[in-house]
């Protein structure tokens, strides 16, 4: 037997659950009598209320749809699609993105949830097809005025939880921002960090790569790799991470002698 969820007194959009209206648990459904803010009482399945599928009485729902089509005339616009997508990821457990949004407690404020016109009024038109909604300054916060902006995909990438922060000489930036500062791809910074490179060496431009002098010759790690036959990742690990002496790093396991 499924467990009954006590919803009495809880609000779902413009609707407040009053009491159990019909017990149909044999069919997997429990219906609740609800009071809409307009004063009408109606009956809805509890699951539809909790998922956000039902947020008002049928009369108000029809009126809301009618007004949305008349007032903003933007049901086929990018702004409306984005608004609908945000609602789904926050309130619909059946969409794949829900676990990263509604499942983590991230929600959309009631002002926006109940009215696309309010959302459009607060956010304004989408600046370009390269912009979408970004939660900023709090990437773990809700979709609401004061915590949302139109931002390019690149700006949003800088705001993700997975973008590692790196501090060099007291200045903290994420990997994308450090990469932009020296004109390289983010992957360059990421790979250098994995090899144990830190500090100023992390920001060396490719053509300014550090050189190492040994046996009367000076060369960068890629050049030493070509001379010795030792994979350059191995040399990076030995020299930058393990701090091996150069003689040992450049001779142990060398496939060819260049000295």
N, C-alpha and C positions, 0 to 999 in steps of 0.2 A: 504493500500500500504506500502511495506517495505521501510525503510529508506536506501538511497544509502550511502555506506561508501566511502569517498574520499580517494583513495589509490595512487593517482598520485604522482610519485616521491619517493614513499616508497620502501625500499629494503626488500626483503624476501629471505634470504640466498644469492644465487648468482644471483637472479633475481630482476629487478627493474620495478615496474609498470609504464607504459607509459600513457595509456589512456583507456577509456572504448571501448571495441571491439564489444560487442554485448549486447544489452539490452533485457534480457529474464526474466524480473522480474515476468511475469505471471507464469513462472515455478519455481520461487523462486531462480533464479540464475542470477548473473551479471558477465559477462566475461570481462577480462582485457587483453590488449595487453602488453606483457612484453619483456624486453630486458635482455637476459642472458649475463653473463660476457664473454662468449665465442664469443659474437657478433651476435648470432642468435636471431631473434624475434619469439615469440610464444604466444599462447593464453591460458589462464587458468581461471578457476572460482575463483572469489575473495575469497570465503570461504576457498578454498584449500590453497591459498597463506597465508592467515592469520593464519590458523591452523598449518602450517608447513608441510603439506602433499606435497606441491610443492615448491621446493627451487631453481630449475634450469630448463632449457629447457629439453624436452624429450631425446634429444641426450646426453646431459651431465649426465642426471639421469641414463641412461642405461650404460654409460661408468663408472660412479661411482660405480654402482653395480658390473659390470664386474671386475673392478680393486680391489674392496673389496674382492671378491672371490679369485682372483689370488694372491694379495699381502700378505694378512694376513692369509687366509685360516682358519679363526676362527669363521665363522658364527654360528657354533653350540657350541661355547665356553661360559663359564660363564661370561667372560669379555664382550663379544659381547651382551649377554642378558642384562647385567647390563647397558651397554651403551644405548641400545635401550630403556630400561625401563626409564632411566633418561630423554631421549629425549621426551618420551611420556608424562611423568608427567609434563614436562616444557612447551610443545607446543600443546598438544592435549586436548582440553576442554572436550572431550567425555570420558576420563578415570577418574575414581573416585578420583585418587590422585591429579588431576590437581588443585583443589581448594586450596590445601595446598602448592603447588609449583608455577606453572605458574600463578595461580590465585592470589598469593601473590606477584607476580613480580619476582620470582626466575627463572632464565633462565640458559641456557648452552652457554658457549662462542662459537663464530662462528667457531673457529679453531676445536673444538671438535664436534660441531654439523655437520659439513660437512665431517668429516673424522674419522672413527673409528681408523685408523692407527695412527693419531695424538694423540687421546685419549690414546691408548695403549702405545705409545712412551713416553708420559708425565707421565702416572701413573705406567707403568710396569705391569707385570703379577700379578694376584690375589695371595696373599701369601698362602691362604688356603681356604677351603670351609666355614670357620667361619668368613671370611672377606667380607666386602662390602664397597661401597663408602660412606664416611662420609665428610660432609662439615665442615672444621676446619681450622682456628680458628673461623670463623664467621658462625654460624649455620643458620643465616638468609641471608647469601651471596649466590653467584651464583656457579654453577658447572664450575670451571675453574682452571687452574694451579695456585698453591699458596694457594688455599682455599679447596683443596680436598686431601684425604688420604685414603689408605686402612686401615680399622679399624675393630676390632671384634665387634660383636653385643653389648657386655657389654660396650666397650669403647664408642660406639655410644649412648647407653642409658644414659651415663654420660653427653652427649652433647646435650640432647633434651631440648626444651623450657619448658617442663612440669616438669623437675626434680628440685625440690625446693632446693634453696641454704640456708644453715644454718651456722651461725657464732657462734663459741664457743671460748672464750678466744682470740679473735682477728683473728682467723683462719676460713676461709670460705671454706666449701666443700658442695657438694650436698649430698642428703640422701644416695645414693649408696656408695659414698666414705666414709662417716662416718660409715656406716654399715660394710664395708670391714675393717675399722680400728679396730673395736672391735670384728669382727668375727661373726656377726649376719646377718640375712636377712634384706633387705631394708624395708620390711613391718614392722619390729620391730620398726625402727626409725619413720616410718610414723605414726604408731599407737600411739607411745609415744607423738609425736607432737600434734596429735588430742586430746590427753588427757590433753594437757597443760603442759607437762613436757618440761623443757628448761635447758640450761646450761649443767653442768657436769652430772647431773642426766640423761640427754638424752643418755649419752654414757655408763651408767652402764651396765656391762655384766649381763646376766640373773642370774648367780650364785652369783653375787655381788649386788643383788638388795638391795636398801635402806631399813633398818628396822626402825620400829617406836615403841618406848617404851610407854606403857600405862598400868596402873593397875598392875604393877609388872611383866609385860610380854613384850617381844620384838619379833616382827614378821614383815615380809614383807607384803605388801598390799595383795598379793594373799593368804597369810596365814591368815591375818585378815579377809579376805572375807570368807574363809572356817570356821573360828571360829564364825563369827557373822551372816552369811547367807546374808550379803549385797553384791551385785554384785561388783566384783573388779573394773569394769569401773566406777561405782558410787563412790567407795572409791578414785580412782585415781582423779576423777573430784573434789571431796570434798577437798582432802588433797593437791594436787599439783596445781589445778587451782583456786579453790575458797578460799584456805587457811583457811579452817575451823579448829577450835581447835580440837585436837584429840578426846577428850571426846565426843564432839558433832558428829564428823564424824563417830566414831565407835559405837555409841549407838543409834543414830536416825534411827528408822526403823529396828533395829536389830531383826532378827527372833529368835535368841536364845541368852541367857545370858551366857557369858563365864568368867565373872569377879568374 
